[in-house]
């Protein structure tokens, strides 16, 4: 199995779900988008893994037994219709089985010492890392930024943090590889339209369990919406945990249908109407390792 080290940018709620062990899938919009039946009524389209480069396929009966390309997928179905409209025949997915994805998340440097070690504060749960050996240029840039901002120092030359001048919080896109605390090992990979997600998959991609119908009845009802009269006491309400600043009277998509909660989550991430657009997505299932990717590689003798 081929393996590549890549990264996955995660928002705070995604990191929290990974830490809680309730998220085991990720989806990303394919770019460019393959054609759809809505664009070409009467046609049908799908994607399947491409045969590996240099391998000849003389009959479709050979397909299942031939080695596959790690990331390239071929358009199948009404290929001629799509080709005449300018669509490519091959699409590259961002994930492949065996890939290691190091999680990038928002963080800031909490403290550091003269020996080149630093301690990070992860913003998703405000926990601090163990001592990490930071590159010299990283600490030089950190001190230079504090000096530019006029950070006060004590008699020993240590930054005091007075006036609230602290190391900056960095968004996930700026997290270096050495600072990551989690690694996701990709298993199965699929390509499908986002609306084809199952209820089971929606649950393991980030929606939260709210309460059961019985718990809601005991609490006097739901703050938003009504409890269906025919809902069994053990039926679970789900909520898309997408915006902690959402107004209290906003549509929080508390629902018995996990896919409906995921619809609200998808729209919150990709803009109103994204669910109705029904984009093609790459979906991967992964195993969570609570360690840095390079530590994991060293453990396996692959560093």
C-alpha positions as CSV (number, residue, x, y, z in Angstrom):
1,X,0.0,0.0,0.0
2,X,1.3,3.4,-0.9
3,X,1.7,6.0,1.9
4,X,2.1,9.7,1.8
5,X,2.3,12.2,4.6
6,X,-0.2,15.0,4.1
7,X,-2.0,17.4,6.4
8,X,-5.7,18.1,7.3
9,X,-6.7,21.5,8.5
10,X,-9.3,21.2,11.3
11,X,-11.6,23.7,13.0
12,X,-12.0,23.7,16.8
13,X,-15.1,21.5,16.7
14,X,-13.4,19.0,14.5
15,X,-10.4,18.7,16.8
16,X,-12.8,18.3,19.8
17,X,-14.6,15.5,18.0
18,X,-11.3,13.8,17.2
19,X,-10.1,14.1,20.8
20,X,-13.4,12.7,22.0
21,X,-13.1,9.8,19.6
22,X,-16.4,10.5,17.9
23,X,-15.2,11.4,14.5
24,X,-13.7,8.8,12.1
25,X,-14.5,10.3,8.6
26,X,-13.7,13.4,6.6
27,X,-15.1,14.8,3.4
28,X,-13.6,17.4,1.1
29,X,-15.1,19.0,-2.1
30,X,-13.5,17.7,-5.3
31,X,-11.8,20.3,-7.5
32,X,-12.5,20.3,-10.3
33,X,-16.0,19.0,-10.1
34,X,-17.1,16.0,-12.2
35,X,-20.2,16.3,-14.3
36,X,-23.7,15.6,-12.8
37,X,-27.0,14.2,-14.1
38,X,-28.5,17.6,-13.4
39,X,-26.2,19.2,-15.9
40,X,-26.9,16.4,-18.5
41,X,-30.4,15.0,-18.1
42,X,-30.7,11.4,-19.1
43,X,-27.0,10.8,-18.5
44,X,-25.3,9.0,-15.6
45,X,-21.9,9.5,-14.0
46,X,-19.7,7.8,-11.4
47,X,-16.1,7.6,-10.3
48,X,-13.9,4.6,-9.8
49,X,-10.2,4.1,-9.0
50,X,-7.9,4.3,-12.0
51,X,-5.8,1.4,-13.0
52,X,-2.2,2.0,-11.9
53,X,0.1,3.9,-14.4
54,X,1.9,1.5,-16.8
55,X,-0.7,-1.3,-16.3
56,X,-2.6,-2.4,-19.4
57,X,-6.3,-3.4,-19.1
58,X,-7.5,-5.4,-22.1
59,X,-10.9,-6.2,-20.7
60,X,-13.2,-4.8,-18.1
61,X,-13.2,-8.3,-16.6
62,X,-9.6,-7.7,-15.5
63,X,-10.4,-4.5,-13.6
64,X,-11.0,-5.9,-10.1
65,X,-7.7,-7.8,-10.1
66,X,-5.5,-5.0,-11.4
67,X,-3.4,-2.6,-9.2
68,X,-5.0,0.8,-8.8
69,X,-3.6,4.3,-8.9
70,X,-3.3,5.7,-5.3
71,X,-5.2,8.9,-5.9
72,X,-6.5,9.1,-9.5
73,X,-10.1,8.1,-10.2
74,X,-11.7,7.7,-13.7
75,X,-15.1,9.1,-14.8
76,X,-17.5,6.3,-15.8
77,X,-20.9,6.3,-17.3
78,X,-21.8,8.9,-20.0
79,X,-18.1,9.7,-20.6
80,X,-18.6,10.8,-24.2
81,X,-21.2,13.4,-23.2
82,X,-18.9,14.8,-20.5
83,X,-15.8,14.8,-22.8
84,X,-17.6,16.7,-25.5
85,X,-18.6,19.3,-22.9
86,X,-14.9,19.7,-21.8
87,X,-14.9,17.6,-18.6
88,X,-11.7,15.7,-17.9
89,X,-11.8,11.9,-17.8
90,X,-9.6,11.6,-14.6
91,X,-9.9,13.2,-11.2
92,X,-7.4,13.3,-8.3
93,X,-8.7,12.7,-4.8
94,X,-6.9,14.4,-1.8
95,X,-6.7,11.1,0.1
96,X,-5.4,7.6,-0.6
97,X,-5.5,4.4,1.6
98,X,-2.5,4.4,3.8
99,X,-1.9,8.1,3.9
100,X,-1.0,9.7,7.2
101,X,-2.7,13.1,7.7
102,X,-1.2,15.2,10.5
103,X,-3.9,17.4,12.0
104,X,-3.3,21.2,11.8
105,X,-5.2,23.2,14.4
106,X,-5.2,26.7,15.9
107,X,-2.4,27.2,18.5
108,X,-0.1,29.6,20.2
109,X,3.3,29.4,21.9
110,X,2.7,29.4,25.7
111,X,6.3,29.4,26.8
112,X,9.8,28.5,25.7
113,X,13.4,28.2,27.1
114,X,16.9,28.9,26.0
115,X,17.6,25.3,25.0
116,X,15.2,25.6,22.1
117,X,12.2,23.9,23.7
118,X,8.7,25.3,23.6
119,X,5.3,24.5,25.0
120,X,2.2,25.1,22.9
121,X,-1.4,25.9,23.9
122,X,-3.9,24.2,21.6
123,X,-6.9,26.4,21.2
124,X,-9.6,23.7,20.8
125,X,-9.3,22.5,24.4
126,X,-6.7,25.0,25.9
127,X,-4.4,22.2,26.8
128,X,-0.6,22.5,26.7
129,X,1.8,20.3,24.8
130,X,4.7,18.4,26.2
131,X,8.1,20.1,25.6
132,X,8.7,20.3,21.8
133,X,12.0,21.0,20.2
134,X,11.3,24.0,18.0
135,X,13.4,25.1,15.0
136,X,15.7,28.0,15.8
137,X,14.1,30.2,13.1
138,X,10.6,29.6,14.7
139,X,11.7,31.0,18.1
140,X,13.6,33.8,16.4
141,X,10.5,34.9,14.6
142,X,8.4,34.6,17.7
143,X,10.7,36.9,19.7
144,X,11.0,39.4,16.8
145,X,7.2,39.6,16.6
146,X,7.0,40.3,20.4
147,X,9.7,42.9,20.1
148,X,7.9,44.7,17.2
149,X,4.7,44.8,19.3
150,X,6.6,46.3,22.3
151,X,6.2,43.4,24.6
152,X,7.7,44.4,28.1
153,X,10.5,42.3,29.6
154,X,11.8,41.9,33.2
155,X,15.3,42.4,34.5
156,X,16.4,39.0,33.2
157,X,15.1,39.7,29.7
158,X,12.0,37.5,30.0
159,X,8.8,38.6,28.4
160,X,6.3,39.4,31.2
161,X,3.0,39.4,29.2
162,X,2.0,42.7,30.7
163,X,-0.5,44.7,28.7
164,X,-1.8,41.5,27.2
165,X,1.1,41.3,24.7
166,X,1.4,37.6,24.3
167,X,2.5,35.3,21.5
168,X,-0.1,35.4,18.7
169,X,-2.7,32.7,18.2
170,X,-2.1,31.1,14.8
171,X,-4.8,29.6,12.7
172,X,-4.6,25.9,11.7
173,X,-3.1,26.7,8.3
174,X,0.0,28.0,9.9
175,X,0.7,25.0,12.2
176,X,4.1,23.4,11.4
177,X,4.4,19.7,11.1
178,X,6.5,19.3,14.2
179,X,3.7,21.0,16.3
180,X,0.9,18.6,15.4
181,X,-0.4,16.4,18.2
182,X,-2.6,14.0,16.2
183,X,-2.2,11.9,13.1
184,X,-5.0,10.3,11.1
185,X,-4.3,7.0,9.2
186,X,-6.5,6.8,6.1
187,X,-8.3,3.5,5.5
188,X,-11.2,3.4,3.0
189,X,-11.6,6.2,0.4
190,X,-14.7,6.9,-1.7
191,X,-16.0,9.5,-4.1
192,X,-19.7,10.4,-4.1
193,X,-22.2,13.2,-4.1
194,X,-22.6,14.8,-0.7
195,X,-26.3,14.0,-0.4
196,X,-25.5,10.3,-0.8
197,X,-24.1,10.3,2.8
198,X,-25.7,7.8,5.0
199,X,-27.1,8.4,8.5
200,X,-24.3,6.3,10.0
201,X,-21.6,8.2,8.1
202,X,-23.2,11.6,9.2
203,X,-22.9,10.6,12.8
204,X,-19.2,9.8,12.6
205,X,-18.3,13.0,10.8
206,X,-19.0,15.4,13.5
207,X,-22.7,15.9,14.4
208,X,-23.3,15.7,18.1
209,X,-25.7,13.7,20.1
210,X,-28.1,16.2,21.8
211,X,-30.4,14.0,23.9
212,X,-33.0,11.3,23.6
213,X,-36.7,12.0,23.1
214,X,-37.3,10.7,26.6
215,X,-34.7,13.0,28.1
216,X,-36.2,15.9,26.2
217,X,-39.7,15.1,27.5
218,X,-38.4,14.9,31.1
219,X,-36.7,18.3,30.6
220,X,-40.0,19.8,29.5
221,X,-39.4,19.8,25.7
222,X,-36.9,21.2,23.3
223,X,-35.8,24.8,23.3
224,X,-36.0,24.7,19.5
225,X,-38.7,22.7,17.8
226,X,-41.2,20.1,18.9
227,X,-40.8,16.5,19.9
228,X,-42.7,14.3,17.5
229,X,-45.5,12.5,19.3
230,X,-44.5,9.1,17.8
231,X,-40.8,9.4,18.7
232,X,-39.7,6.6,21.0
233,X,-38.1,7.6,24.3
234,X,-34.8,6.1,23.2
235,X,-34.8,8.0,19.8
236,X,-31.8,10.3,19.6
237,X,-31.9,14.0,18.7
238,X,-28.8,15.2,16.7
239,X,-27.4,18.7,16.4
240,X,-24.8,20.2,14.0
241,X,-22.2,21.7,16.3
242,X,-21.0,24.3,13.9
243,X,-21.1,27.8,15.4
244,X,-20.9,28.5,19.1
245,X,-22.0,32.1,18.5
246,X,-25.2,31.1,16.8
247,X,-28.1,33.3,17.9
248,X,-30.5,31.5,20.3
249,X,-33.4,31.9,17.9
250,X,-31.5,30.5,14.9
251,X,-32.2,27.2,13.2
252,X,-29.9,24.8,15.1
253,X,-31.2,21.7,13.1
254,X,-32.0,19.7,16.2
255,X,-33.4,16.7,14.5
256,X,-34.0,12.9,14.8
257,X,-32.5,12.6,11.3
258,X,-28.6,12.6,11.3
259,X,-28.6,13.5,7.7
260,X,-30.7,16.6,8.3
261,X,-28.2,17.7,11.0
262,X,-25.3,17.1,8.6
263,X,-27.1,19.2,6.0
264,X,-27.0,22.1,8.4
265,X,-23.4,21.4,9.2
266,X,-22.4,21.3,5.5
267,X,-24.2,24.6,4.7
268,X,-22.5,26.2,7.7
269,X,-19.1,25.2,6.3
270,X,-19.6,25.8,2.6
271,X,-22.2,28.5,2.4
272,X,-26.0,28.5,2.2
273,X,-27.2,26.3,-0.6
274,X,-24.1,24.1,-0.6
275,X,-26.2,21.0,0.3
276,X,-28.7,21.7,-2.5
277,X,-25.7,22.1,-4.9
278,X,-24.8,18.5,-4.1
279,X,-21.1,18.6,-4.9
280,X,-18.9,15.6,-5.6
281,X,-16.8,14.9,-2.5
282,X,-13.9,12.7,-1.5
283,X,-14.6,10.8,1.7
284,X,-12.1,8.9,3.8
285,X,-12.4,6.8,6.9
286,X,-9.4,7.0,9.3
287,X,-7.8,5.7,12.5
288,X,-6.8,8.3,15.0
289,X,-3.3,8.2,16.5
290,X,-2.7,10.7,19.4
291,X,0.9,11.4,18.5
292,X,2.9,13.5,16.0
293,X,3.3,12.0,12.6
294,X,7.1,11.9,12.8
295,X,6.9,10.2,16.2
296,X,4.6,7.6,14.6
297,X,6.9,7.1,11.7
298,X,9.9,6.6,14.0
299,X,7.9,4.0,16.0
300,X,7.3,2.1,12.8
301,X,10.9,2.4,11.6
302,X,9.8,4.5,8.6
303,X,11.3,7.9,9.6
